[in-house]
Amino acid sequence: MTTRLFDTLARLAATIESRKGGDPKASYTAQLLSDPAKAAKKLGEEATETVIAAVSQDADALAAESADLLYHWLALAAAKGLDLDAVAAKLEAREGQSGVAEKASRPS
């Protein structure tokens, strides 16, 4: 598996972190970081647009919307102070486990 996506996401996460405390009038990322509710709404919009692109079977649109989705997810994570290693730990804990079994093990 290629690491290009992961390397790109790591650089993007670092760039987003560097925008904390920035001027929301000068930086869209700073706007999202200063308003987690706005960041969450944008993430929802991008998720919907990603689904639409997937259903339309337009690979280029899906790639573009996926990029938007990942950016907005990283911005929301940064705005909320979510430790990306905590997300990685959740994913690691699920490795090798059936998705059906993992979902059934979650509290209702």
C-alpha positions as CSV (number, residue, x, y, z in Angstrom):
1,M,0.0,0.0,0.0
2,T,1.2,3.4,-0.9
3,T,2.1,5.9,1.8
4,R,1.5,8.9,-0.4
5,L,-2.0,9.5,1.0
6,F,-0.8,9.1,4.6
7,D,2.2,11.4,4.1
8,T,-0.1,14.0,2.5
9,L,-2.6,13.7,5.4
10,A,0.3,14.1,7.9
11,R,1.4,17.3,6.2
12,L,-2.1,18.6,6.0
13,A,-2.7,17.9,9.7
14,A,0.5,19.9,10.5
15,T,-0.6,22.8,8.3
16,I,-4.0,22.8,10.0
17,E,-2.4,22.8,13.4
18,S,-0.2,25.7,12.3
19,R,-3.3,27.8,11.6
20,K,-4.6,27.6,15.2
21,G,-4.9,31.1,16.5
22,G,-4.7,32.5,13.0
23,D,-6.9,35.3,11.7
24,P,-10.3,33.9,10.7
25,K,-10.7,36.8,8.2
26,A,-7.5,35.7,6.4
27,S,-7.7,31.9,6.6
28,Y,-10.6,29.5,6.0
29,T,-8.8,27.0,8.1
30,A,-8.6,29.5,11.0
31,Q,-12.4,30.1,10.6
32,L,-13.1,26.4,11.0
33,L,-10.7,26.1,14.0
34,S,-12.3,29.0,15.7
35,D,-15.9,27.6,15.2
36,P,-16.1,23.8,15.8
37,A,-19.9,23.9,15.0
38,K,-19.1,25.4,11.6
39,A,-16.4,22.8,11.1
40,A,-18.9,20.0,12.0
41,K,-21.5,21.4,9.6
42,K,-19.0,21.6,6.8
43,L,-17.9,18.1,7.5
44,G,-21.5,16.9,7.2
45,E,-21.9,18.8,3.9
46,E,-18.7,17.3,2.5
47,A,-19.8,13.8,3.6
48,T,-23.1,14.2,1.7
49,E,-21.2,15.4,-1.4
50,T,-18.9,12.5,-1.1
51,V,-21.8,10.1,-1.1
52,I,-23.4,11.8,-4.1
53,A,-20.1,11.5,-6.0
54,A,-19.8,7.8,-5.1
55,V,-23.4,7.1,-6.3
56,S,-22.8,9.0,-9.5
57,Q,-19.8,6.7,-10.2
58,D,-17.7,9.7,-11.2
59,A,-14.2,8.7,-10.0
60,D,-12.7,12.2,-10.3
61,A,-15.6,13.8,-8.4
62,L,-15.3,11.1,-5.7
63,A,-11.5,11.8,-5.4
64,A,-12.2,15.5,-5.1
65,E,-15.0,15.2,-2.6
66,S,-12.9,12.7,-0.6
67,A,-10.1,15.2,-0.4
68,D,-12.6,17.8,0.9
69,L,-14.0,15.3,3.4
70,L,-10.6,14.4,4.8
71,Y,-9.6,18.1,5.0
72,H,-12.7,19.0,6.9
73,W,-12.5,16.0,9.2
74,L,-8.9,17.0,10.1
75,A,-10.0,20.6,10.7
76,L,-12.8,19.5,13.0
77,A,-10.5,17.1,14.8
78,A,-8.1,20.0,15.4
79,A,-10.9,22.4,16.4
80,K,-12.1,19.9,19.0
81,G,-8.6,19.0,20.2
82,L,-9.0,15.4,19.1
83,D,-5.7,13.5,19.4
84,L,-5.3,11.7,16.1
85,D,-3.4,9.0,17.9
86,A,-6.6,8.3,19.9
87,V,-8.4,7.7,16.6
88,A,-5.5,5.4,15.5
89,A,-5.8,3.5,18.7
90,K,-9.5,3.0,18.1
91,L,-8.8,1.7,14.6
92,E,-6.0,-0.5,15.9
93,A,-8.3,-2.0,18.5
94,R,-10.6,-3.1,15.7
95,E,-7.9,-4.7,13.5
96,G,-8.5,-8.4,12.9
97,Q,-12.1,-8.2,14.2
98,S,-15.2,-8.7,12.1
99,G,-17.0,-5.5,11.5
100,V,-20.3,-7.2,12.5
101,A,-18.7,-8.4,15.8
102,E,-17.2,-5.1,16.5
103,K,-20.4,-3.2,16.0
104,A,-22.3,-5.7,18.1
105,S,-19.8,-5.2,21.0
106,R,-20.6,-1.4,21.2
107,P,-22.8,-0.2,24.0
108,S,-26.3,0.6,22.8
